[in-house]
Each structure stands twice: as structure tokens, then as C-alpha cells.
Amino acid sequence: MLVCNRLAAVAHSTTKLDIKRNSEHFIRVYAEIKTQIKMSQSLGHFKPAELITLENYLDTILQFCKNNLEYKS
């Protein structure tokens, strides 16, 4: 749930400062969701192939957020 909240916060940011702050927050929770994905696979809830699209989307969002931190204005 925290990941969804962080993602929504990035999407609804209206200032550059908010975008950067919310991007930092998403980057922090990214590791949490990746850990949960790996745990769910280890426990047999999902096969890696079933989650590859989700992981690719998360990786893309992570890169977007990292780029937000590098943007100078």
C-alpha cells in the first residue's frame, strides 16, 4: 500500500520540490516492494514469469524518479 501511495504522490506533485521529495520517498519504498516480490516467489505464491511485467514497470518508475533527483532547475 505504501508503494501505491508514494507512486500517487509523485504523479500528483505540482512543484519541482514536491516531485523531488516524492521521488525520494518512492525510491525508499522500492526496495520494500522488490523484497516482497522475491518473498512471494520463494513462498510459491507466484512464478517469476508472472511478475516480470510488474517488476519492469517498477524499474521504469525507479529510473524516472532517479532522473527527477538529477534534474537541475
Rosetta silent file (secondary structure, phi, psi, omega in degrees, C-alpha in Angstrom):
SEQUENCE: MLVCNRLAAVAHSTTKLDIKRNSEHFIRVYAEIKTQIKMSQSLGHFKPAELITLENYLDTILQFCKNNLEYKS
SCORE:     score description
SCORE:     0.000 S_00000001
   1 L     0.000  -38.967 -179.746    0.000    0.000    0.000 S_00000001
   2 H   -61.528  -38.005  179.283    2.844    2.376    0.798 S_00000001
   3 H   -62.650  -44.219  178.242    4.273    1.920   -2.689 S_00000001
   4 H   -61.438  -41.123  178.305    0.931    2.895   -4.248 S_00000001
   5 H   -63.535  -42.842 -179.999    0.746    5.965   -2.022 S_00000001
   6 H   -65.715  -41.384  179.374    4.264    7.015   -2.955 S_00000001
   7 H   -64.477  -42.897  177.576    3.586    6.496   -6.646 S_00000001
   8 H   -62.551  -38.755 -179.896    0.379    8.532   -6.449 S_00000001
   9 H   -63.482  -41.226  178.015    2.255   11.290   -4.640 S_00000001
  10 H   -63.245  -45.351 -176.888    4.832   11.514   -7.446 S_00000001
  11 H   -64.281  -30.896 -176.299    2.090   11.597  -10.070 S_00000001
  12 L  -102.329   11.761  177.769    0.194   14.370   -8.297 S_00000001
  13 L   -67.886  139.265 -177.388    3.155   16.574   -7.400 S_00000001
  14 L  -111.361  -17.268  178.564    2.682   20.136   -8.545 S_00000001
  15 L  -120.295  160.370  178.795    6.043   21.727   -7.784 S_00000001
  16 H   -61.720  -37.248  178.296    9.591   20.685   -8.597 S_00000001
  17 H   -63.574  -43.618  177.653   10.339   20.428   -4.891 S_00000001
  18 H   -63.122  -42.368  179.323    7.365   18.088   -4.386 S_00000001
  19 H   -59.546  -46.433 -179.938    8.392   15.967   -7.361 S_00000001
  20 H   -64.925  -45.193 -179.435   11.895   15.556   -5.970 S_00000001
  21 H   -62.759  -46.361 -179.277   10.705   14.848   -2.427 S_00000001
  22 H   -69.971  -30.736  174.566    8.099   12.329   -3.544 S_00000001
  23 H   -65.090  -41.211  176.595   10.581   10.691   -5.905 S_00000001
  24 H   -60.470  -41.154  179.918   12.944   10.203   -2.953 S_00000001
  25 H   -64.949  -42.065  178.564   10.128    8.588   -0.981 S_00000001
  26 H   -62.784  -42.804 -179.262    9.309    6.199   -3.835 S_00000001
  27 H   -59.111  -37.596  179.276   12.957    5.193   -4.151 S_00000001
  28 H   -65.749  -40.641 -177.204   12.968    4.295   -0.448 S_00000001
  29 H   -84.980  -11.977  177.896    9.901    2.036   -0.688 S_00000001
  30 H   -55.894  -45.456 -179.333   11.040    0.486   -3.986 S_00000001
  31 H   -61.582  -34.748  178.998   13.333   -1.895   -2.117 S_00000001
  32 H   -62.904  -48.019 -178.035   10.403   -2.953    0.075 S_00000001
  33 H   -68.685  -37.246  177.331    8.209   -3.982   -2.842 S_00000001
  34 H   -62.940  -39.280  177.112   11.082   -5.759   -4.598 S_00000001
  35 H   -64.116  -42.291  179.126   11.705   -7.731   -1.389 S_00000001
  36 H   -64.260  -37.160  177.047    8.024   -8.628   -1.153 S_00000001
  37 H   -62.809  -47.559 -179.789    8.052   -9.835   -4.767 S_00000001
  38 H   -62.655  -40.608  179.098   11.069  -12.067   -4.094 S_00000001
  39 H   -64.417  -42.229 -179.456    9.482  -13.427   -0.913 S_00000001
  40 H   -64.646  -32.738  176.270    6.212  -14.225   -2.686 S_00000001
  41 H   -71.001  -43.629  179.366    8.172  -16.136   -5.319 S_00000001
  42 H   -61.743  -35.179  179.936   10.169  -18.028   -2.693 S_00000001
  43 L   -82.047   -3.895  176.818    6.958  -18.993   -0.906 S_00000001
  44 L    84.414   11.855  179.012    5.482  -20.264   -4.163 S_00000001
  45 L   -72.987  -33.681 -179.863    2.704  -17.696   -4.456 S_00000001
  46 L  -139.034  153.377  170.854    3.952  -16.526   -7.854 S_00000001
  47 L   -93.704  149.156 -179.213    6.350  -17.710  -10.522 S_00000001
  48 H   -51.847  -39.578 -178.721    8.990  -15.208  -11.654 S_00000001
  49 H   -63.556  -27.015 -179.178    7.443  -15.039  -15.133 S_00000001
  50 H   -73.027  -20.421 -176.047    4.118  -13.975  -13.631 S_00000001
  51 H  -112.510    2.933 -175.065    5.650  -10.865  -12.087 S_00000001
  52 H   -62.108  -38.460  179.698    8.145   -9.807  -14.754 S_00000001
  53 H   -64.752  -44.763  177.499    5.841   -7.125  -16.170 S_00000001
  54 H   -59.741  -45.747 -179.899    5.266   -5.648  -12.721 S_00000001
  55 H   -63.085  -38.618  178.324    8.992   -5.665  -11.989 S_00000001
  56 H   -64.129  -42.060  177.053    9.725   -3.974  -15.322 S_00000001
  57 H   -62.102  -44.837 -179.977    7.183   -1.238  -14.569 S_00000001
  58 H   -61.844  -40.375  178.901    8.661   -0.702  -11.106 S_00000001
  59 H   -65.079  -37.888  177.711   12.169   -0.492  -12.569 S_00000001
  60 H   -64.959  -43.745  178.654   10.988    2.072  -15.115 S_00000001
  61 H   -64.644  -39.977  177.363    9.352    4.166  -12.390 S_00000001
  62 H   -58.310  -46.011 -179.824   12.512    3.907  -10.289 S_00000001
  63 H   -63.911  -40.082  176.249   14.581    5.276  -13.165 S_00000001
  64 H   -58.194  -45.662 -179.278   12.066    8.091  -13.686 S_00000001
  65 H   -66.862  -39.068  176.603   12.328    9.013  -10.003 S_00000001
  66 H   -62.786  -39.969  178.049   16.124    8.904  -10.084 S_00000001
  67 H   -63.775  -35.259  177.023   16.051   11.217  -13.097 S_00000001
  68 H   -61.252  -34.654 -179.627   13.828   13.609  -11.128 S_00000001
  69 H   -74.141  -27.948 -178.742   16.555   13.861   -8.489 S_00000001
  70 H   -83.866  -18.931 -177.128   19.234   14.603  -11.084 S_00000001
  71 L   -65.733  126.237  179.368   17.185   17.325  -12.801 S_00000001
  72 L  -105.176  134.820  176.780   18.594   20.756  -12.075 S_00000001
  73 L  -138.881    0.000    0.000   16.424   23.846  -12.261 S_00000001
